[in-house]
Amino acid sequence: MLQLVFISFAPCLVGALNNYLLLRSIFGSAVVSGAFLVFWLLLGYWSARKQHRYQIAVLAAHVAGFVSLLLILWQFHVIEESSRNMVICAFSQFYMESILWIVAKVSNTMNISSASVLPLHIISLIILAITYSCGFTWGLKTKKTASK
């Protein structure tokens, strides 16, 4: 289970990579977002195959998302703008940047301003939780058919 908590920080690392690539215009964010969703789906599959309980696995896999959500709330809604720590602000947004292209498409269809970080982060948490859950369900189904 501890492995899952460490892996939960993968969106932050991929988000930092995606941010770097977007600044250098190497290739599109759609490729990184799509590849990361496939990885997250396979992570859910792997969790089910490792016989983790669903509720605990989902919480452990999204620890970094919850931590970055708390950091966003603290940095953008609790303290004053002059007191913000730019490193913490950047780190807190890296989680959602792992699937930035998809989050942008969803927020555009819902008419959510891209200037507001909190709704975008919540959308990314929901998308990643759904993707992980689909992978977990897939892993349970293949485990049941393999045991027959």
N, C-alpha and C positions, 0 to 999 in steps of 0.2 A: 504494500500500500504506500510505503514511503517513496517508492519509485514513481508512483503516480503523482505524488505531490511535487516531486522534482520535475517531472515531465509537464506539469501544469504551467511551468514558466516558459515552455516552448513558444507560446504565442508572443510573449514579450521579446524573445530573441528573434523570431521571424518578423515581428513588427519593426524592430530596429533595423534588420536587414532590408525589409521592404522600404522603410523610410530612406535608408542610404541609397537604394537602387532608384527610388523615385527622384531623389536629388541629382543623381548622375544620369538619369534617363537611359539606363541600360536596357531594361525591358519592362513591359507593362505590369502593373499591379494585379491585373486579372490573372496572370500566370501564377504569381505567388499566392494569391488568395485561393485560387482553385486547387493548387498543389497542397496548400495547408489544410483545406477542408478534407481532402482525401486522407492526409495524415491523421487528422482528428477522428475521422470515421474509422480508420484502422486502429487507432488507439482505443476507441470504444469496443471494437471487435476483440482486440487483444485482452482488454479488461474482463470481458465476459468469458473468454477462454481460460483465463487465469482463475476463474471462479471467485471473483470479487462480488460482494453484494452490491446491487445497483445503486442504492441511495448513498452508500459510503463512497463508491467509486466515482459517482457524479460530483459529489462535493470535493473529493480529493483532486479530481482532474481539473477543477475550476477554482482552486485556491488562489492562484495568481490573479484570476479575473476578479475575485471578490476583494483581494488586497488592493488591486489597482483601482477598483471602484471606490473603495474607502479613501484612497489617496486623492482621487478626483474630487470626491465630496469635500475632503479637507482642504485641498489646494484652491478649488474654484468656488466653494460655497461657504466655507467657514472663516478662513483668514482673509485679510485684505490683500489686494493686488500687489501692493508694495512689499508685502512680507513673503510672497511666493518664492519657493525654491525651484529654479528652472530645471534642475536635474530630476527632482521628484515629479514635476509636471510632465517632463518628457517621458520618464519611465512609466508613469501612470497611463499614458496614451499609447504606448507601444503594444499593449495587449490587443486593443481594437485594430491597430494597424496591420495585424497579421492577416486580416480579411477585409482590409480597407475598401477595396473595389466593390465587394458585395455589400458591405454596410452602406457605402455611398449610393448604390443603386436602390437599396431598400429605403433609405431615408429620403431619396428624391421622390419615390412613389408615395411616401407618406407625408410629403411636404414638411419635413423636419429640417430646420436650419442646420447647416453644417458647422455653424459657429458655436452651437451648444454641444459640448463634449459629452455631457451626462447621458442624453438619450441615445447618442451614437454608441456609447459604451454598453448601455443596456441592450441595444439591438445586437451588438456583437456577442454578448454573453448568451443571449437567447439562441442566436444562430449556432454558436459553438455547442451549446447544451443539446439542441435538437440533433445536430450532426453526431455528437458523441452518443446520444441515446439510440439513434438509428444504427450505429456501428455496434453498440452493445446488444441490441435486439438481434441483429444479424449474427453476432457471435453466439448468442444463446440458441438460435435456431440451427446453426450448423453444428453446434455441440450436441444438440438433441438428436439430429439425424445421424451423426457419426457414432453415437452410442447405441443406436438400434441395430 
